[in-house]
Amino acid sequence: MLPLKDKDKALVQKLLSSGCCPRCVLRFCCINVQSAYKRPPQEILKELIEFIGDNSTVEISETKTQSDADAGQEAAEAPPPKRFKPDETGPTREEESPVCVLCLGILQEHCDQTLVSKMAETVKAEKYEFDTLVLSVSLPAQLCVREHSCWLHVKTELREKSLVLGKDDVIQVKEAFKWVMQSLVSKALGGAAVSAFEVGVEFVHPETDKDCHFLFCELLCFQSVFTRMAVVKALEKISEANFLKHYPSPPTRPSSSCESRDIQCLHTSVFIAGRYNKFSRSLPQTPWLIGGERRMESSVEELIAGPSWTCFNFSSSGREDVDVRTLGNGRPFAMELLNPHKSWFSREQIKQLQQTINSSSDKIHVRDLQIVSRDAMGRMKEGEEEKTKTYRALVWTQKPIQKEDICFLNDIKELTLDQKTPLRVLHRRALAVRPRVIHSMSSEYRDSHHFYLALKTQAGTYIKEFVHGDFGRTKPNMCELLQTEADILELDVESVDVDWPPPIPE
Ligand SMILES: [Zn+2]
C-alpha cells in the first residue's frame, strides 16, 4: 500500500492528467518511503488509479485496467495522448509508455535493469576494487524549470482546497532515482552498500534544452551555459506570473526520453605509507622544474610511485635537499593514490610492491610499506617541529686544524640558534628569525682541513646554514665557534625520529 492520504487525491489526479509518471506523482505527494519507488511503475500506477478511482471528478478517461490484449492494441496507437490513460502503461507496454513531463523518462525507462547492467559493465571493465558503493547522477538543468512549472500548476488548485505544497517538500528526481537504483547497481556489482566507490550517470535531453532559455531572457542575464545552479537561482528570482506568461503549466509532453551519457567511476583515495632512504646526491624529492623545464631526470616520489601508480599526491615528514642523502631507518612518507582501480592489497601483495620498488632503482630504498587511513596520515605531520633529527656532515675549514681544536664541540649541549630564513629559501618562505636547538654534537677528525660533524637537532634546523653561517644570518654558527671560515661539503640525514608509520617486521 502506498502511504497516501485522502487529501492527496486531488493532487494525484491533477499530476496524472498533466503527464507525470507514477514515481513523479509519488515525489509530488512528498512520499519519502524508499520502498514505494522501488516497485515497478505499472504497479504504482495501478494503485494510484485505484486510490483516486472512486472520485467522480476524475479527469482520467478510465480507471480500470484493461486486459493485456486491449492494452496492446491501445499502445500501438501513436502519438501518445496528452490525457493520461491507464492502459498505456500496462505491464507489457512499459517501454512504449509516454515520456513523463517532469523527469523526462529518468524515473521511467532509465530506472531499470538495462542501465544497471550498463553501469555494472563499465565498472567491471575498469577493474575497480571497492568495499562500498555510492551512486551519483547528473540531470539536465531544464528539469528544474519543468518541476517549477508543475509545482505552480498544482499549487493553485491545492490552495483552493486550503492545502499547501512546499516546493522543498517535493522529493527530488535525483533522490528518487538513487532510491531505486542504488541497491540494484550495488547488487549487480556484488552486494556493496554505501560510500568509498562512486559510479555516476549523466542524463541529457536535447529536445527540451531550450526550456531554460526564456528565464535568462526575462531576467536579462544572458548565459551560454545553463548550469543547474544558474537555473535554480533564476527560478527564485522570476515572479510566478512572469513564469506562467512564458512557460506552459503543466509542462508540455516531450516526444523522447532522456539519454544517459557517460558513466563515471570514481574511487575514494587509498593511502600508502612507508619510509624511504635516498642514496643519491643528485636526486630531488619531487620533480624539479624550473620555468617548466626539468632539471633532474627523476625524483624520490617518481621512483617510489613509478612501477605502480601514476595519479598520486606525495607527502613526507620534512624533506632533504637534492644533494643530501637520507640513511638509517629512512624518512616517513605517504602517498595518496587518486581514483585507484586496485584498492585491495594483501600483506603479500604489499611486500611484493615494496620489492618491485626496491629492485627498480638503487638510488632509493623503501621499508615499512603499508596501507593507512587518511586520519593516520595526519600523525606524520603532527608534532613535526618537536621531533629530533640526526645528521652527519663533512665540514671544511679554511684554517688548518688539529684534532684538539675540534674536541670542544663534543661538550656543547642544547645550543640554541637564531636562524633567519636562509637566503636560498627566501623566495618561498617568509622572512623570520626562528630559534632552533642543537641538542648535541660530536666531531670526527679527518685531516687538517676536514672533519665529520654528527648533530642531533630539533627538526627544521637548517644544517648547512649552521655550518657556513649564511652571511651571519644564523647565529651562533660553526665559523664563529671555530674562528675560521667553514663550509659544508656533504650532508646525510642519519635518522628522522618520527614513530610513524609503525615498523613492519621483514
Ligand atoms: Zn517522472
Boltz pocket constraint, residues with backbone or C-beta under 6 A from the ligand:
constraints:
  - pocket:
      binder: B
      contacts: [[A, 20], [A, 21], [A, 22], [A, 23], [A, 24], [A, 100], [A, 101], [A, 102], [A, 103], [A, 104], [A, 105], [A, 106], [A, 107], [A, 108]]
      max_distance: 6.0
